[in-house]
């Protein structure tokens, strides 16, 4: 085992990877790794059946491994190791796996990999052959795969693989086809002449295969997407041009091996809806072509943030909100449509006794409590109704829905007749990409629905603007506006402004989520929607109330403009972003900007907003920060209050309505106005936000100025991490990626704590907080280490969820879920009956923490006959992190090495009690880089720690 990310069967010492060395090498990530900055390397030998079953499931994703059954495995893991020349740390592992017939596989797994500059190799080689992966970037190790599961790579290594001529794999909107290189050669096809529909998309040699990949991002490769009456179909072909007849497959000059990824359009899903609120899940696969998952989940309110979980009792006439989501499809192209939903008193979709809730995509007109809140516009559709029971029947209600998928860009009747959408139809138009479409894309059937949004699909030529009449006046910088102009180039204006190149000095009011030069001949959509729907306004109100200036806000009108799949003029890639204008009845106005992943742009760009007299564009070094940071506490989301006019410039600043420009000690700056209430003057009205391993602290700019602290001199523990001016606040951010900023992570007996401080250096005494030359405002994000979680375990298999928040400092969520087998792929859902002595597999996961630093440890788990963690009658399953020695069916499969821990046992009942079993666990979190005994004692696993300094065992 080498520190530098490889295994060998002879003594091989290399820090720089070399594909030409004459040795057998297995290299999950062969690169130069530091030996003096922490991290762990360890190996574990497995013969436990539960673990081997899990590994077998990954290997069987290969077509040639369908009958493989692992009997032994060795796992070597590099955890949190630092690179010699690149920033950050990495975690990855490799499994060596064999069966009783001496068949051997290697499995390589990766957490999120950075883009490496220093030399690296990944894959394997033998003395006479080279099987290193042909990947353009190291990030592809975690973002792609040869198994269908991202970040997982599997190879057979005992002998030459017995490959089929063609092997096809599909996942979401991506796919691959690999062909046997030797068979192509024997048929006189040159591998370097093969390509997909796009001649630029050549095949890559991987071992004895020629592999062709496409996706829906930067590697479309001529793929077409179409629908028929039953399926969505991605299609492509491997093609070859030759100078003459070339053999079996083609007697002409062209070879075409067509392949497709096929996804069924229509599915049905059921969800039990009584006492226990549960996941309803359906996942189907059509041949080996493509699969997706549909989930149905109940929520207590229209925010759709935290679903029902655990024991839930719903009162008669209580309103309930339901979301139906599809996962595993490309949400830029595909939407989910609810066709119909109905309730039954028994868990039978074809029950003769039923009550319709949604019919033909519209609420049942006989039930005035049903509302279709969102349908056919994204991968999530939503509706609500008030609870009921069937007269003379039990109090159980089971909910069922029939859904289908549709393409965003077609109007062939497959998308939803959205009940809450009124469309201003203005005929058939031809977009700049040459595709003829009806505008807009949705039609209407339920014209009686209230609170109806107006939707408009915008079609622009280069330099054009679209005029939008506002249903509700929008106050911006002290002016009342009743119309605005939408530009293809990523901005809105209240006067006609034509500019492809962003200019912060133009004398106009501009709202610019991403003002840059965008192509007009490569497809993409711009849509504009206005709404007064109460459900949507409630969601936006919740978001805005998270802003310091929005605590009492209640939205009454919204306009959303979305730029979808837009291409840059000079940069590669596509982007999706949107801006939301929101007003209340008091003419208070906010703008919200939201982004999908934004690349680093080289062409000019601006984001933010400006008025005629002031500039509020964001001061970001790189465009990627639009999606990787925030001022709201939610990544990629930005919010600003804009109804009042900013004052004239004040020195190098612009003061807000709660500030006034004054001169102090000869310096112009923004002091606090009389309207500023100063709720926490001792901490400069500090507002702290925490999420996972990131945090932010914002301070009142005017209070800092009055205390003679210069905002541009403030910084975090790392002096390079300065504050950013956002309105009347100075905001400091840190995260655990490229913006650590001197943050420290420590534990005490009860909590994990991220700590930092805002500091200031001055030439003299500066006020209340410090009379020395330094100001230090310390802040921290604290997460409790120990939690307990319970999960009902009878008839309905359900989520057990606990979420705790320590003050406003930090929160995370722990989920416990039962599974039918050790693959831990598809959990139990719906109505499930578990037999006595049937084996069940349980996963306990923590979400909202940094998986590179923090692991979850199961301390103890026990079962009770009732839902009381302190029941006097209980049966221990796990005690002190180990299986109960009195119960030989319990296995601890994984514990304390990641954010997910697993165990299994065989089902039982309590003698003389009901057949119900309730499962409870006590868990704690630990730091992966600490060796102070706080992480799990891994039972039945041979584990040895490799010390990085000397690599001695």
TAMO-V102922 format. One record per helix or strand of 2 or more residues. SS is the DSSP state (A for helix, B for strand). FROM is the first residue (numbers start at 1). LEN is the number of residues. If there is no record, write none. Layout:
# TAMO-V102922
((SS & FROM & LEN) (SS & FROM & LEN))
This chain:
# TAMO-V102922
((B & 6 & 3) (B & 25 & 6) (B & 40 & 7) (A & 49 & 11) (A & 63 & 3) (B & 72 & 12) (B & 89 & 10) (B & 104 & 7) (B & 121 & 5) (B & 130 & 3) (A & 140 & 4) (B & 152 & 5) (B & 166 & 6) (B & 174 & 7) (A & 181 & 6) (A & 191 & 3) (B & 204 & 3) (B & 209 & 6) (B & 224 & 4) (B & 231 & 11) (B & 254 & 11) (B & 266 & 8) (B & 276 & 2) (B & 280 & 7) (B & 290 & 10) (B & 319 & 9) (B & 334 & 11) (B & 354 & 6) (B & 362 & 2) (B & 371 & 4) (B & 380 & 7) (B & 398 & 10) (B & 421 & 3) (B & 428 & 3) (B & 436 & 3) (B & 453 & 6) (B & 465 & 12) (B & 479 & 9) (B & 491 & 3) (B & 510 & 7) (B & 525 & 7) (A & 534 & 11) (B & 557 & 12) (B & 574 & 10) (B & 589 & 7) (B & 605 & 6) (B & 615 & 3) (A & 625 & 4) (B & 637 & 5) (B & 649 & 2) (B & 653 & 2) (B & 659 & 6) (B & 667 & 6) (A & 681 & 3) (B & 687 & 5) (B & 694 & 7) (A & 701 & 6) (A & 711 & 3) (B & 724 & 3) (B & 729 & 6) (B & 744 & 4) (B & 751 & 11) (B & 774 & 11) (B & 786 & 8) (B & 796 & 2) (B & 800 & 7) (B & 810 & 10) (B & 839 & 9) (B & 854 & 11) (B & 874 & 6) (B & 882 & 2) (B & 891 & 4) (B & 900 & 7) (B & 918 & 10) (B & 942 & 5))
